[in-house]
Amino acid sequence: MIEVPATKFVKNFGQYREQVQREAIAITSHGRTSGYFLSEHEYMEYLQLKASSRKTYNVSELPDETISALATVEMDSAHDHLNSLMD
C-alpha cells in the first residue's frame, strides 16, 4: 500500500484513480493517515466481511430472542461428565 499526502492526492486524483485498481492508497495529512482510497471491488469485499463478522453485545443490549434462547438451552448429555468440574 502506498501513502500519499492529501494535497498531492487532490492534485493528481486522476493518476490515483487508476492506481487504486491495483492497490489501496493511504491518504496522509501532517504525517498521519487520515483515510484510505479503495477500489470498488475492495470496498465491496470490506462490506461483505463487515456484514459477516461476529456481533457482540453488552448483556443489556441483547435482543429478546437471544435472551430466550440462552434461557432454554441445554448442554448435550455427552458432556455431562463436565458438570463434576464445576463442583
PyMOL Python script that loads the backbone (N, CA, C, O; Angstrom):
from pymol import cmd

cmd.read_pdbstr("""\
ATOM      1  N   MET A   1       0.844  -1.168   0.000  1.00  0.00           N
ATOM      2  CA  MET A   1       0.000   0.000   0.000  1.00  0.00           C
ATOM      3  C   MET A   1       0.891   1.232   0.000  1.00  0.00           C
ATOM      4  O   MET A   1       1.871   1.315   0.739  1.00  0.00           O
ATOM      5  N   ILE A   2       0.532   2.168  -0.831  1.00  0.00           N
ATOM      6  CA  ILE A   2       1.312   3.397  -0.863  1.00  0.00           C
ATOM      7  C   ILE A   2       0.639   4.462   0.005  1.00  0.00           C
ATOM      8  O   ILE A   2      -0.567   4.413   0.246  1.00  0.00           O
ATOM      9  N   GLU A   3       1.435   5.418   0.465  1.00  0.00           N
ATOM     10  CA  GLU A   3       0.931   6.554   1.237  1.00  0.00           C
ATOM     11  C   GLU A   3       1.137   7.812   0.411  1.00  0.00           C
ATOM     12  O   GLU A   3       2.193   8.009  -0.189  1.00  0.00           O
ATOM     13  N   VAL A   4       0.129   8.654   0.388  1.00  0.00           N
ATOM     14  CA  VAL A   4       0.173   9.882  -0.398  1.00  0.00           C
ATOM     15  C   VAL A   4      -0.342  11.030   0.464  1.00  0.00           C
ATOM     16  O   VAL A   4      -1.393  10.905   1.092  1.00  0.00           O
ATOM     17  N   PRO A   5       0.387  12.151   0.504  1.00  0.00           N
ATOM     18  CA  PRO A   5      -0.138  13.317   1.218  1.00  0.00           C
ATOM     19  C   PRO A   5      -1.433  13.800   0.558  1.00  0.00           C
ATOM     20  O   PRO A   5      -1.582  13.719  -0.661  1.00  0.00           O
ATOM     21  N   ALA A   6      -2.357  14.296   1.362  1.00  0.00           N
ATOM     22  CA  ALA A   6      -3.666  14.710   0.861  1.00  0.00           C
ATOM     23  C   ALA A   6      -3.556  15.748  -0.251  1.00  0.00           C
ATOM     24  O   ALA A   6      -4.305  15.684  -1.226  1.00  0.00           O
ATOM     25  N   THR A   7      -2.647  16.692  -0.124  1.00  0.00           N
ATOM     26  CA  THR A   7      -2.520  17.725  -1.161  1.00  0.00           C
ATOM     27  C   THR A   7      -2.094  17.127  -2.498  1.00  0.00           C
ATOM     28  O   THR A   7      -2.602  17.521  -3.548  1.00  0.00           O
ATOM     29  N   LYS A   8      -1.168  16.180  -2.460  1.00  0.00           N
ATOM     30  CA  LYS A   8      -0.722  15.519  -3.687  1.00  0.00           C
ATOM     31  C   LYS A   8      -1.844  14.659  -4.271  1.00  0.00           C
ATOM     32  O   LYS A   8      -2.011  14.587  -5.489  1.00  0.00           O
ATOM     33  N   PHE A   9      -2.609  14.011  -3.398  1.00  0.00           N
ATOM     34  CA  PHE A   9      -3.731  13.184  -3.835  1.00  0.00           C
ATOM     35  C   PHE A   9      -4.758  14.031  -4.587  1.00  0.00           C
ATOM     36  O   PHE A   9      -5.235  13.633  -5.650  1.00  0.00           O
ATOM     37  N   VAL A  10      -5.095  15.192  -4.039  1.00  0.00           N
ATOM     38  CA  VAL A  10      -6.083  16.072  -4.672  1.00  0.00           C
ATOM     39  C   VAL A  10      -5.580  16.559  -6.029  1.00  0.00           C
ATOM     40  O   VAL A  10      -6.331  16.569  -7.005  1.00  0.00           O
ATOM     41  N   LYS A  11      -4.328  16.955  -6.090  1.00  0.00           N
ATOM     42  CA  LYS A  11      -3.762  17.489  -7.341  1.00  0.00           C
ATOM     43  C   LYS A  11      -3.656  16.431  -8.433  1.00  0.00           C
ATOM     44  O   LYS A  11      -3.753  16.748  -9.618  1.00  0.00           O
ATOM     45  N   ASN A  12      -3.458  15.180  -8.037  1.00  0.00           N
ATOM     46  CA  ASN A  12      -3.223  14.101  -9.007  1.00  0.00           C
ATOM     47  C   ASN A  12      -4.275  13.003  -8.905  1.00  0.00           C
ATOM     48  O   ASN A  12      -3.956  11.826  -9.077  1.00  0.00           O
ATOM     49  N   PHE A  13      -5.522  13.371  -8.627  1.00  0.00           N
ATOM     50  CA  PHE A  13      -6.578  12.386  -8.420  1.00  0.00           C
ATOM     51  C   PHE A  13      -6.695  11.402  -9.582  1.00  0.00           C
ATOM     52  O   PHE A  13      -6.851  10.202  -9.356  1.00  0.00           O
ATOM     53  N   GLY A  14      -6.623  11.888 -10.817  1.00  0.00           N
ATOM     54  CA  GLY A  14      -6.754  11.009 -11.984  1.00  0.00           C
ATOM     55  C   GLY A  14      -5.735   9.884 -11.981  1.00  0.00           C
ATOM     56  O   GLY A  14      -6.057   8.741 -12.305  1.00  0.00           O
ATOM     57  N   GLN A  15      -4.515  10.210 -11.616  1.00  0.00           N
ATOM     58  CA  GLN A  15      -3.447   9.195 -11.547  1.00  0.00           C
ATOM     59  C   GLN A  15      -3.775   8.147 -10.484  1.00  0.00           C
ATOM     60  O   GLN A  15      -3.626   6.948 -10.721  1.00  0.00           O
ATOM     61  N   TYR A  16      -4.222   8.605  -9.312  1.00  0.00           N
ATOM     62  CA  TYR A  16      -4.507   7.684  -8.216  1.00  0.00           C
ATOM     63  C   TYR A  16      -5.790   6.888  -8.455  1.00  0.00           C
ATOM     64  O   TYR A  16      -5.937   5.777  -7.948  1.00  0.00           O
ATOM     65  N   ARG A  17      -6.714   7.453  -9.224  1.00  0.00           N
ATOM     66  CA  ARG A  17      -7.944   6.732  -9.575  1.00  0.00           C
ATOM     67  C   ARG A  17      -7.605   5.475 -10.375  1.00  0.00           C
ATOM     68  O   ARG A  17      -8.270   4.449 -10.231  1.00  0.00           O
ATOM     69  N   GLU A  18      -6.584   5.549 -11.208  1.00  0.00           N
ATOM     70  CA  GLU A  18      -6.128   4.369 -11.958  1.00  0.00           C
ATOM     71  C   GLU A  18      -5.311   3.434 -11.067  1.00  0.00           C
ATOM     72  O   GLU A  18      -5.464   2.215 -11.135  1.00  0.00           O
ATOM     73  N   GLN A  19      -4.456   4.001 -10.246  1.00  0.00           N
ATOM     74  CA  GLN A  19      -3.571   3.196  -9.399  1.00  0.00           C
ATOM     75  C   GLN A  19      -4.342   2.405  -8.348  1.00  0.00           C
ATOM     76  O   GLN A  19      -3.923   1.310  -7.972  1.00  0.00           O
ATOM     77  N   VAL A  20      -5.466   2.945  -7.866  1.00  0.00           N
ATOM     78  CA  VAL A  20      -6.227   2.274  -6.818  1.00  0.00           C
ATOM     79  C   VAL A  20      -6.812   0.953  -7.307  1.00  0.00           C
ATOM     80  O   VAL A  20      -7.195   0.112  -6.494  1.00  0.00           O
ATOM     81  N   GLN A  21      -6.887   0.760  -8.608  1.00  0.00           N
ATOM     82  CA  GLN A  21      -7.372  -0.513  -9.143  1.00  0.00           C
ATOM     83  C   GLN A  21      -6.375  -1.636  -8.880  1.00  0.00           C
ATOM     84  O   GLN A  21      -6.737  -2.811  -8.929  1.00  0.00           O
ATOM     85  N   ARG A  22      -5.118  -1.281  -8.602  1.00  0.00           N
ATOM     86  CA  ARG A  22      -4.074  -2.273  -8.327  1.00  0.00           C
ATOM     87  C   ARG A  22      -3.773  -2.428  -6.838  1.00  0.00           C
ATOM     88  O   ARG A  22      -3.422  -3.514  -6.378  1.00  0.00           O
ATOM     89  N   GLU A  23      -3.917  -1.318  -6.081  1.00  0.00           N
ATOM     90  CA  GLU A  23      -3.625  -1.371  -4.651  1.00  0.00           C
ATOM     91  C   GLU A  23      -4.314  -0.212  -3.942  1.00  0.00           C
ATOM     92  O   GLU A  23      -4.569   0.837  -4.532  1.00  0.00           O
ATOM     93  N   ALA A  24      -4.608  -0.426  -2.664  1.00  0.00           N
ATOM     94  CA  ALA A  24      -5.230   0.623  -1.860  1.00  0.00           C
ATOM     95  C   ALA A  24      -4.227   1.744  -1.619  1.00  0.00           C
ATOM     96  O   ALA A  24      -3.017   1.521  -1.658  1.00  0.00           O
ATOM     97  N   ILE A  25      -4.728   2.940  -1.371  1.00  0.00           N
ATOM     98  CA  ILE A  25      -3.874   4.103  -1.149  1.00  0.00           C
ATOM     99  C   ILE A  25      -4.242   4.731   0.190  1.00  0.00           C
ATOM    100  O   ILE A  25      -5.405   5.043   0.444  1.00  0.00           O
ATOM    101  N   ALA A  26      -3.237   4.913   1.041  1.00  0.00           N
ATOM    102  CA  ALA A  26      -3.429   5.596   2.319  1.00  0.00           C
ATOM    103  C   ALA A  26      -3.231   7.086   2.082  1.00  0.00           C
ATOM    104  O   ALA A  26      -2.221   7.494   1.508  1.00  0.00           O
ATOM    105  N   ILE A  27      -4.185   7.898   2.519  1.00  0.00           N
ATOM    106  CA  ILE A  27      -4.096   9.345   2.380  1.00  0.00           C
ATOM    107  C   ILE A  27      -3.619   9.906   3.713  1.00  0.00           C
ATOM    108  O   ILE A  27      -4.212   9.625   4.754  1.00  0.00           O
ATOM    109  N   THR A  28      -2.553  10.697   3.685  1.00  0.00           N
ATOM    110  CA  THR A  28      -1.994  11.235   4.916  1.00  0.00           C
ATOM    111  C   THR A  28      -2.166  12.749   4.993  1.00  0.00           C
ATOM    112  O   THR A  28      -2.272  13.445   3.983  1.00  0.00           O
ATOM    113  N   SER A  29      -2.187  13.216   6.213  1.00  0.00           N
ATOM    114  CA  SER A  29      -2.233  14.654   6.471  1.00  0.00           C
ATOM    115  C   SER A  29      -1.337  14.921   7.666  1.00  0.00           C
ATOM    116  O   SER A  29      -1.539  14.352   8.738  1.00  0.00           O
ATOM    117  N   HIS A  30      -0.364  15.771   7.487  1.00  0.00           N
ATOM    118  CA  HIS A  30       0.607  16.084   8.542  1.00  0.00           C
ATOM    119  C   HIS A  30       1.284  14.818   9.067  1.00  0.00           C
ATOM    120  O   HIS A  30       1.529  14.687  10.266  1.00  0.00           O
ATOM    121  N   GLY A  31       1.582  13.895   8.162  1.00  0.00           N
ATOM    122  CA  GLY A  31       2.316  12.687   8.525  1.00  0.00           C
ATOM    123  C   GLY A  31       1.488  11.572   9.145  1.00  0.00           C
ATOM    124  O   GLY A  31       2.033  10.528   9.504  1.00  0.00           O
ATOM    125  N   ARG A  32       0.188  11.774   9.277  1.00  0.00           N
ATOM    126  CA  ARG A  32      -0.676  10.753   9.878  1.00  0.00           C
ATOM    127  C   ARG A  32      -1.724  10.319   8.857  1.00  0.00           C
ATOM    128  O   ARG A  32      -2.245  11.147   8.110  1.00  0.00           O
ATOM    129  N   THR A  33      -2.032   9.034   8.823  1.00  0.00           N
ATOM    130  CA  THR A  33      -3.051   8.526   7.913  1.00  0.00           C
ATOM    131  C   THR A  33      -4.413   9.044   8.338  1.00  0.00           C
ATOM    132  O   THR A  33      -4.819   8.901   9.491  1.00  0.00           O
ATOM    133  N   SER A  34      -5.117   9.655   7.373  1.00  0.00           N
ATOM    134  CA  SER A  34      -6.444  10.192   7.688  1.00  0.00           C
ATOM    135  C   SER A  34      -7.554   9.420   6.986  1.00  0.00           C
ATOM    136  O   SER A  34      -8.728   9.603   7.308  1.00  0.00           O
ATOM    137  N   GLY A  35      -7.205   8.564   6.035  1.00  0.00           N
ATOM    138  CA  GLY A  35      -8.213   7.758   5.345  1.00  0.00           C
ATOM    139  C   GLY A  35      -7.564   6.889   4.285  1.00  0.00           C
ATOM    140  O   GLY A  35      -6.350   6.919   4.085  1.00  0.00           O
ATOM    141  N   TYR A  36      -8.402   6.115   3.611  1.00  0.00           N
ATOM    142  CA  TYR A  36      -7.921   5.202   2.581  1.00  0.00           C
ATOM    143  C   TYR A  36      -8.769   5.350   1.330  1.00  0.00           C
ATOM    144  O   TYR A  36      -9.975   5.585   1.407  1.00  0.00           O
ATOM    145  N   PHE A  37      -8.138   5.213   0.195  1.00  0.00           N
ATOM    146  CA  PHE A  37      -8.823   5.235  -1.093  1.00  0.00           C
ATOM    147  C   PHE A  37      -8.788   3.802  -1.609  1.00  0.00           C
ATOM    148  O   PHE A  37      -7.717   3.233  -1.819  1.00  0.00           O
ATOM    149  N   LEU A  38      -9.975   3.225  -1.811  1.00  0.00           N
ATOM    150  CA  LEU A  38     -10.093   1.823  -2.222  1.00  0.00           C
ATOM    151  C   LEU A  38     -10.828   1.716  -3.543  1.00  0.00           C
ATOM    152  O   LEU A  38     -11.631   2.578  -3.901  1.00  0.00           O
ATOM    153  N   SER A  39     -10.536   0.637  -4.265  1.00  0.00           N
ATOM    154  CA  SER A  39     -11.311   0.341  -5.466  1.00  0.00           C
ATOM    155  C   SER A  39     -12.702  -0.133  -5.044  1.00  0.00           C
ATOM    156  O   SER A  39     -12.916  -0.521  -3.895  1.00  0.00           O
ATOM    157  N   GLU A  40     -13.635  -0.095  -5.982  1.00  0.00           N
ATOM    158  CA  GLU A  40     -14.988  -0.556  -5.677  1.00  0.00           C
ATOM    159  C   GLU A  40     -14.960  -2.018  -5.232  1.00  0.00           C
ATOM    160  O   GLU A  40     -15.664  -2.395  -4.296  1.00  0.00           O
ATOM    161  N   HIS A  41     -14.149  -2.842  -5.900  1.00  0.00           N
ATOM    162  CA  HIS A  41     -14.057  -4.263  -5.568  1.00  0.00           C
ATOM    163  C   HIS A  41     -13.601  -4.458  -4.118  1.00  0.00           C
ATOM    164  O   HIS A  41     -14.196  -5.245  -3.381  1.00  0.00           O
ATOM    165  N   GLU A  42     -12.546  -3.743  -3.709  1.00  0.00           N
ATOM    166  CA  GLU A  42     -12.056  -3.884  -2.338  1.00  0.00           C
ATOM    167  C   GLU A  42     -13.079  -3.382  -1.328  1.00  0.00           C
ATOM    168  O   GLU A  42     -13.227  -3.958  -0.250  1.00  0.00           O
ATOM    169  N   TYR A  43     -13.776  -2.324  -1.673  1.00  0.00           N
ATOM    170  CA  TYR A  43     -14.791  -1.790  -0.767  1.00  0.00           C
ATOM    171  C   TYR A  43     -15.936  -2.792  -0.596  1.00  0.00           C
ATOM    172  O   TYR A  43     -16.425  -2.984   0.518  1.00  0.00           O
ATOM    173  N   MET A  44     -16.363  -3.425  -1.678  1.00  0.00           N
ATOM    174  CA  MET A  44     -17.428  -4.429  -1.594  1.00  0.00           C
ATOM    175  C   MET A  44     -16.977  -5.617  -0.739  1.00  0.00           C
ATOM    176  O   MET A  44     -17.761  -6.146   0.048  1.00  0.00           O
ATOM    177  N   GLU A  45     -15.719  -6.036  -0.890  1.00  0.00           N
ATOM    178  CA  GLU A  45     -15.180  -7.112  -0.054  1.00  0.00           C
ATOM    179  C   GLU A  45     -15.207  -6.699   1.414  1.00  0.00           C
ATOM    180  O   GLU A  45     -15.556  -7.500   2.281  1.00  0.00           O
ATOM    181  N   TYR A  46     -14.841  -5.454   1.691  1.00  0.00           N
ATOM    182  CA  TYR A  46     -14.877  -4.944   3.059  1.00  0.00           C
ATOM    183  C   TYR A  46     -16.295  -4.998   3.626  1.00  0.00           C
ATOM    184  O   TYR A  46     -16.494  -5.438   4.759  1.00  0.00           O
ATOM    185  N   LEU A  47     -17.274  -4.557   2.849  1.00  0.00           N
ATOM    186  CA  LEU A  47     -18.655  -4.577   3.322  1.00  0.00           C
ATOM    187  C   LEU A  47     -19.133  -5.992   3.605  1.00  0.00           C
ATOM    188  O   LEU A  47     -19.839  -6.217   4.588  1.00  0.00           O
ATOM    189  N   GLN A  48     -18.758  -6.960   2.751  1.00  0.00           N
ATOM    190  CA  GLN A  48     -19.144  -8.353   2.982  1.00  0.00           C
ATOM    191  C   GLN A  48     -18.487  -8.884   4.251  1.00  0.00           C
ATOM    192  O   GLN A  48     -19.131  -9.571   5.044  1.00  0.00           O
ATOM    193  N   LEU A  49     -17.233  -8.577   4.442  1.00  0.00           N
ATOM    194  CA  LEU A  49     -16.519  -9.022   5.644  1.00  0.00           C
ATOM    195  C   LEU A  49     -17.145  -8.411   6.892  1.00  0.00           C
ATOM    196  O   LEU A  49     -17.348  -9.096   7.894  1.00  0.00           O
ATOM    197  N   LYS A  50     -17.443  -7.141   6.824  1.00  0.00           N
ATOM    198  CA  LYS A  50     -18.064  -6.465   7.961  1.00  0.00           C
ATOM    199  C   LYS A  50     -19.429  -7.063   8.282  1.00  0.00           C
ATOM    200  O   LYS A  50     -19.767  -7.232   9.454  1.00  0.00           O
ATOM    201  N   ALA A  51     -20.218  -7.385   7.258  1.00  0.00           N
ATOM    202  CA  ALA A  51     -21.550  -7.953   7.469  1.00  0.00           C
ATOM    203  C   ALA A  51     -21.480  -9.360   8.050  1.00  0.00           C
ATOM    204  O   ALA A  51     -22.377  -9.775   8.785  1.00  0.00           O
ATOM    205  N   SER A  52     -20.426 -10.090   7.728  1.00  0.00           N
ATOM    206  CA  SER A  52     -20.337 -11.474   8.200  1.00  0.00           C
ATOM    207  C   SER A  52     -19.568 -11.606   9.517  1.00  0.00           C
ATOM    208  O   SER A  52     -19.438 -12.707  10.052  1.00  0.00           O
ATOM    209  N   SER A  53     -19.066 -10.500  10.034  1.00  0.00           N
ATOM    210  CA  SER A  53     -18.303 -10.583  11.282  1.00  0.00           C
ATOM    211  C   SER A  53     -19.238 -10.821  12.459  1.00  0.00           C
ATOM    212  O   SER A  53     -20.435 -10.545  12.389  1.00  0.00           O
ATOM    213  N   ARG A  54     -18.679 -11.329  13.515  1.00  0.00           N
ATOM    214  CA  ARG A  54     -19.461 -11.604  14.717  1.00  0.00           C
ATOM    215  C   ARG A  54     -19.960 -10.303  15.313  1.00  0.00           C
ATOM    216  O   ARG A  54     -19.287  -9.274  15.263  1.00  0.00           O
ATOM    217  N   LYS A  55     -21.132 -10.371  15.868  1.00  0.00           N
ATOM    218  CA  LYS A  55     -21.712  -9.225  16.552  1.00  0.00           C
ATOM    219  C   LYS A  55     -21.534  -9.438  18.057  1.00  0.00           C
ATOM    220  O   LYS A  55     -21.761 -10.540  18.556  1.00  0.00           O
ATOM    221  N   THR A  56     -21.140  -8.420  18.762  1.00  0.00           N
ATOM    222  CA  THR A  56     -21.017  -8.503  20.208  1.00  0.00           C
ATOM    223  C   THR A  56     -21.992  -7.528  20.844  1.00  0.00           C
ATOM    224  O   THR A  56     -22.273  -6.461  20.298  1.00  0.00           O
ATOM    225  N   TYR A  57     -22.496  -7.905  21.991  1.00  0.00           N
ATOM    226  CA  TYR A  57     -23.476  -7.086  22.692  1.00  0.00           C
ATOM    227  C   TYR A  57     -23.101  -6.989  24.156  1.00  0.00           C
ATOM    228  O   TYR A  57     -22.513  -7.913  24.718  1.00  0.00           O
ATOM    229  N   ASN A  58     -23.435  -5.894  24.759  1.00  0.00           N
ATOM    230  CA  ASN A  58     -23.447  -5.797  26.196  1.00  0.00           C
ATOM    231  C   ASN A  58     -24.682  -6.576  26.616  1.00  0.00           C
ATOM    232  O   ASN A  58     -25.660  -6.594  25.867  1.00  0.00           O
ATOM    233  N   VAL A  59     -24.685  -7.214  27.765  1.00  0.00           N
ATOM    234  CA  VAL A  59     -25.822  -8.032  28.187  1.00  0.00           C
ATOM    235  C   VAL A  59     -27.121  -7.235  28.124  1.00  0.00           C
ATOM    236  O   VAL A  59     -28.161  -7.780  27.754  1.00  0.00           O
ATOM    237  N   SER A  60     -27.076  -5.966  28.477  1.00  0.00           N
ATOM    238  CA  SER A  60     -28.293  -5.143  28.461  1.00  0.00           C
ATOM    239  C   SER A  60     -28.787  -4.854  27.044  1.00  0.00           C
ATOM    240  O   SER A  60     -29.921  -4.409  26.867  1.00  0.00           O
ATOM    241  N   GLU A  61     -27.957  -5.099  26.041  1.00  0.00           N
ATOM    242  CA  GLU A  61     -28.328  -4.834  24.653  1.00  0.00           C
ATOM    243  C   GLU A  61     -28.783  -6.084  23.895  1.00  0.00           C
ATOM    244  O   GLU A  61     -29.156  -5.996  22.725  1.00  0.00           O
ATOM    245  N   LEU A  62     -28.755  -7.232  24.546  1.00  0.00           N
ATOM    246  CA  LEU A  62     -29.117  -8.466  23.853  1.00  0.00           C
ATOM    247  C   LEU A  62     -30.560  -8.431  23.374  1.00  0.00           C
ATOM    248  O   LEU A  62     -31.455  -8.001  24.102  1.00  0.00           O
ATOM    249  N   PRO A  63     -30.782  -8.886  22.140  1.00  0.00           N
ATOM    250  CA  PRO A  63     -32.163  -8.975  21.651  1.00  0.00           C
ATOM    251  C   PRO A  63     -32.956  -9.985  22.482  1.00  0.00           C
ATOM    252  O   PRO A  63     -32.392 -10.953  22.991  1.00  0.00           O
ATOM    253  N   ASP A  64     -34.257  -9.757  22.615  1.00  0.00           N
ATOM    254  CA  ASP A  64     -35.114 -10.629  23.429  1.00  0.00           C
ATOM    255  C   ASP A  64     -35.050 -12.084  22.980  1.00  0.00           C
ATOM    256  O   ASP A  64     -35.037 -12.985  23.819  1.00  0.00           O
ATOM    257  N   GLU A  65     -35.011 -12.329  21.667  1.00  0.00           N
ATOM    258  CA  GLU A  65     -34.974 -13.725  21.196  1.00  0.00           C
ATOM    259  C   GLU A  65     -33.672 -14.411  21.594  1.00  0.00           C
ATOM    260  O   GLU A  65     -33.658 -15.623  21.808  1.00  0.00           O
ATOM    261  N   THR A  66     -32.585 -13.664  21.696  1.00  0.00           N
ATOM    262  CA  THR A  66     -31.317 -14.253  22.140  1.00  0.00           C
ATOM    263  C   THR A  66     -31.391 -14.596  23.625  1.00  0.00           C
ATOM    264  O   THR A  66     -30.923 -15.657  24.038  1.00  0.00           O
ATOM    265  N   ILE A  67     -31.969 -13.717  24.424  1.00  0.00           N
ATOM    266  CA  ILE A  67     -32.127 -13.983  25.859  1.00  0.00           C
ATOM    267  C   ILE A  67     -32.990 -15.227  26.072  1.00  0.00           C
ATOM    268  O   ILE A  67     -32.670 -16.071  26.909  1.00  0.00           O
ATOM    269  N   SER A  68     -34.081 -15.340  25.313  1.00  0.00           N
ATOM    270  CA  SER A  68     -34.955 -16.520  25.425  1.00  0.00           C
ATOM    271  C   SER A  68     -34.214 -17.785  25.034  1.00  0.00           C
ATOM    272  O   SER A  68     -34.338 -18.812  25.703  1.00  0.00           O
ATOM    273  N   ALA A  69     -33.450 -17.721  23.965  1.00  0.00           N
ATOM    274  CA  ALA A  69     -32.701 -18.895  23.512  1.00  0.00           C
ATOM    275  C   ALA A  69     -31.668 -19.313  24.552  1.00  0.00           C
ATOM    276  O   ALA A  69     -31.495 -20.504  24.810  1.00  0.00           O
ATOM    277  N   LEU A  70     -30.988 -18.348  25.148  1.00  0.00           N
ATOM    278  CA  LEU A  70     -29.992 -18.673  26.173  1.00  0.00           C
ATOM    279  C   LEU A  70     -30.634 -19.252  27.427  1.00  0.00           C
ATOM    280  O   LEU A  70     -30.049 -20.119  28.076  1.00  0.00           O
ATOM    281  N   ALA A  71     -31.819 -18.788  27.771  1.00  0.00           N
ATOM    282  CA  ALA A  71     -32.501 -19.273  28.978  1.00  0.00           C
ATOM    283  C   ALA A  71     -32.965 -20.707  28.840  1.00  0.00           C
ATOM    284  O   ALA A  71     -33.106 -21.400  29.847  1.00  0.00           O
ATOM    285  N   THR A  72     -33.205 -21.173  27.634  1.00  0.00           N
ATOM    286  CA  THR A  72     -33.746 -22.522  27.437  1.00  0.00           C
ATOM    287  C   THR A  72     -32.725 -23.531  26.921  1.00  0.00           C
ATOM    288  O   THR A  72     -33.059 -24.702  26.743  1.00  0.00           O
ATOM    289  N   VAL A  73     -31.518 -23.111  26.684  1.00  0.00           N
ATOM    290  CA  VAL A  73     -30.519 -24.015  26.111  1.00  0.00           C
ATOM    291  C   VAL A  73     -30.090 -25.075  27.130  1.00  0.00           C
ATOM    292  O   VAL A  73     -30.008 -24.803  28.328  1.00  0.00           O
ATOM    293  N   GLU A  74     -29.824 -26.265  26.642  1.00  0.00           N
ATOM    294  CA  GLU A  74     -29.328 -27.354  27.489  1.00  0.00           C
ATOM    295  C   GLU A  74     -28.113 -27.973  26.820  1.00  0.00           C
ATOM    296  O   GLU A  74     -28.045 -28.091  25.597  1.00  0.00           O
ATOM    297  N   MET A  75     -27.150 -28.368  27.657  1.00  0.00           N
ATOM    298  CA  MET A  75     -25.946 -28.989  27.137  1.00  0.00           C
ATOM    299  C   MET A  75     -26.242 -30.417  26.700  1.00  0.00           C
ATOM    300  O   MET A  75     -27.055 -31.109  27.312  1.00  0.00           O
ATOM    301  N   ASP A  76     -25.591 -30.838  25.662  1.00  0.00           N
ATOM    302  CA  ASP A  76     -25.717 -32.203  25.176  1.00  0.00           C
ATOM    303  C   ASP A  76     -25.307 -33.161  26.297  1.00  0.00           C
ATOM    304  O   ASP A  76     -24.309 -32.927  26.979  1.00  0.00           O
ATOM    305  N   SER A  77     -26.059 -34.217  26.484  1.00  0.00           N
ATOM    306  CA  SER A  77     -25.779 -35.163  27.574  1.00  0.00           C
ATOM    307  C   SER A  77     -24.410 -35.837  27.425  1.00  0.00           C
ATOM    308  O   SER A  77     -23.896 -36.398  28.392  1.00  0.00           O
ATOM    309  N   ALA A  78     -23.834 -35.792  26.269  1.00  0.00           N
ATOM    310  CA  ALA A  78     -22.491 -36.368  26.077  1.00  0.00           C
ATOM    311  C   ALA A  78     -21.452 -35.623  26.897  1.00  0.00           C
ATOM    312  O   ALA A  78     -20.347 -36.123  27.108  1.00  0.00           O
ATOM    313  N   HIS A  79     -21.800 -34.434  27.356  1.00  0.00           N
ATOM    314  CA  HIS A  79     -20.853 -33.627  28.123  1.00  0.00           C
ATOM    315  C   HIS A  79     -21.195 -33.567  29.617  1.00  0.00           C
ATOM    316  O   HIS A  79     -20.673 -32.718  30.340  1.00  0.00           O
ATOM    317  N   ASP A  80     -22.063 -34.461  30.075  1.00  0.00           N
ATOM    318  CA  ASP A  80     -22.468 -34.468  31.485  1.00  0.00           C
ATOM    319  C   ASP A  80     -21.276 -34.620  32.434  1.00  0.00           C
ATOM    320  O   ASP A  80     -21.302 -34.094  33.547  1.00  0.00           O
ATOM    321  N   HIS A  81     -20.255 -35.318  32.013  1.00  0.00           N
ATOM    322  CA  HIS A  81     -19.098 -35.533  32.876  1.00  0.00           C
ATOM    323  C   HIS A  81     -18.396 -34.207  33.228  1.00  0.00           C
ATOM    324  O   HIS A  81     -17.648 -34.149  34.204  1.00  0.00           O
ATOM    325  N   LEU A  82     -18.628 -33.162  32.453  1.00  0.00           N
ATOM    326  CA  LEU A  82     -18.006 -31.872  32.749  1.00  0.00           C
ATOM    327  C   LEU A  82     -18.645 -31.178  33.947  1.00  0.00           C
ATOM    328  O   LEU A  82     -18.034 -30.299  34.555  1.00  0.00           O
ATOM    329  N   ASN A  83     -19.868 -31.567  34.288  1.00  0.00           N
ATOM    330  CA  ASN A  83     -20.533 -30.960  35.435  1.00  0.00           C
ATOM    331  C   ASN A  83     -19.739 -31.174  36.723  1.00  0.00           C
ATOM    332  O   ASN A  83     -19.750 -30.314  37.603  1.00  0.00           O
ATOM    333  N   SER A  84     -19.050 -32.311  36.843  1.00  0.00           N
ATOM    334  CA  SER A  84     -18.280 -32.589  38.045  1.00  0.00           C
ATOM    335  C   SER A  84     -17.116 -31.586  38.216  1.00  0.00           C
ATOM    336  O   SER A  84     -16.623 -31.377  39.325  1.00  0.00           O
ATOM    337  N   LEU A  85     -16.702 -30.991  37.130  1.00  0.00           N
ATOM    338  CA  LEU A  85     -15.630 -29.999  37.212  1.00  0.00           C
ATOM    339  C   LEU A  85     -16.097 -28.699  37.836  1.00  0.00           C
ATOM    340  O   LEU A  85     -15.282 -27.899  38.296  1.00  0.00           O
ATOM    341  N   MET A  86     -17.405 -28.484  37.854  1.00  0.00           N
ATOM    342  CA  MET A  86     -17.963 -27.260  38.403  1.00  0.00           C
ATOM    343  C   MET A  86     -18.106 -27.306  39.920  1.00  0.00           C
ATOM    344  O   MET A  86     -18.352 -26.274  40.543  1.00  0.00           O
ATOM    345  N   ASP A  87     -17.955 -28.490  40.530  1.00  0.00           N
ATOM    346  CA  ASP A  87     -18.101 -28.633  41.994  1.00  0.00           C
ATOM    347  C   ASP A  87     -16.880 -28.164  42.721  1.00  0.00           C
ATOM    348  O   ASP A  87     -16.836 -28.215  43.950  1.00  0.00           O
TER     349      ASP A  87
END
""", "prot")
cmd.dss("prot")
cmd.show_as("cartoon", "prot")
cmd.util.cbc("prot")
cmd.orient("prot")
